[in-house]
Amino acid sequence: MSCCRESRAARLAIELHRKGLTAESAALEAAWEDLPRGWTMESARKFWASLTGDRKHKVTACIKKMRGKVDDPGAFCGSLASKLGER
């Protein structure tokens, strides 16, 4: 059984490396896989719009607004953008 866990872990590590993700950003991406309780895709889009407005570089705008509010604003904003199909 441990061999199966190890190979799953190895596959995950390889996939993270291919995507250029850190373990923390991968965890955030996985967290956005299922929206927080009570959220819908529409409410996530409204939240995104409130963070980014009509700026050209939306992830950068999000990072600036989320600095000091989450541990890793780059991972947070990048994963939310990915969830919403923004990149």
DOZA-701402 format. One line per 3 residues: number of its first residue (from 1); their letters; for each residue x, y, z of C-alpha. Coordinates in Angstrom, 3 decimals. Each point is the difference from the previous one (the first is absolute). Example, Ala and Ser with C-alpha at 12.3 -4.5 7.8 and 13.67 -1.06 7.14 Angstrom:
# residues 2
1	AS	12.300:-4.500:7.800  1.370:3.440:-0.660
***
This chain:
# residues 87
1	MSC	0.000:0.000:0.000  2.825:2.464:0.730  1.316:-0.534:-3.530
4	CRE	-3.301:1.289:-1.372  0.108:3.085:2.216  3.575:0.669:-1.029
7	SRA	-0.781:-0.285:-3.680  -3.005:2.303:0.428  2.237:2.485:1.786
10	ARL	2.625:-0.306:-2.730  -2.612:0.565:-2.716  -1.303:3.048:1.861
13	AIE	3.515:1.417:0.363  0.650:-0.469:-3.721  -3.319:1.636:-0.897
16	LHR	0.706:2.971:2.293  3.415:0.413:-1.585  -1.489:-0.088:-3.522
19	KGL	-2.537:2.671:0.921  2.658:2.086:1.729  -1.931:-0.059:3.269
22	TAE	1.235:0.057:3.546  -1.671:-2.256:2.539  -1.780:3.043:1.480
25	SAA	-1.324:1.258:-3.333  -1.066:-3.541:-0.888  -1.920:-0.201:3.258
28	LEA	-1.743:3.284:-0.777  -0.789:-1.172:-3.525  -1.497:-3.157:1.468
31	AWE	-1.941:2.107:2.508  -1.625:1.937:-2.831  -0.912:-3.292:-1.708
34	DLP	-3.054:0.003:2.251  -1.218:3.483:0.809  -0.361:0.994:3.660
37	RGW	-3.327:-0.908:1.586  -2.756:2.328:-1.173  1.932:1.239:-3.034
40	TME	-1.072:-0.411:-3.596  1.971:0.611:-3.156  -1.932:3.253:-0.332
43	SAR	0.968:1.172:3.502  3.635:-0.982:-0.703  -0.102:2.087:-3.207
46	KFW	-1.426:2.974:1.911  2.723:-0.354:2.641  2.630:-0.138:-2.758
49	ASL	-1.470:3.089:-1.672  0.066:1.864:3.324  3.712:-0.783:0.302
52	TGD	1.016:0.695:-3.582  -2.445:2.401:-1.623  0.764:0.718:-3.638
55	RKH	3.781:-0.121:0.371  2.075:-1.655:-2.695  2.172:-1.959:2.463
58	KVT	-2.715:-1.485:2.175  2.120:-2.432:2.019  2.436:2.800:0.872
61	ACI	-2.906:2.202:1.131  -1.367:-2.840:2.108  3.410:-0.617:1.593
64	KKM	0.295:3.663:0.980  -3.446:-0.030:1.659  0.526:-3.324:1.782
67	RGK	3.478:0.792:1.386  -0.152:-0.303:3.776  -3.378:-1.763:-0.130
70	VDD	1.157:-3.479:-1.063  3.316:-1.814:0.501  0.861:-0.245:-3.694
73	PGA	-1.907:2.550:-2.099  1.678:-1.175:-3.220  -1.177:-3.568:0.473
76	FCG	-3.425:1.146:1.196  -0.617:2.308:-2.957  1.585:-2.281:-2.566
79	SLA	-2.061:-2.966:1.072  -3.232:2.030:0.066  0.784:1.337:-3.481
82	SKL	0.585:-3.562:-1.170  -3.283:-1.177:1.535  -1.857:2.756:-1.835
85	GER	1.799:-0.606:-3.298  1.799:3.342:0.117  3.346:-1.405:-1.147
***
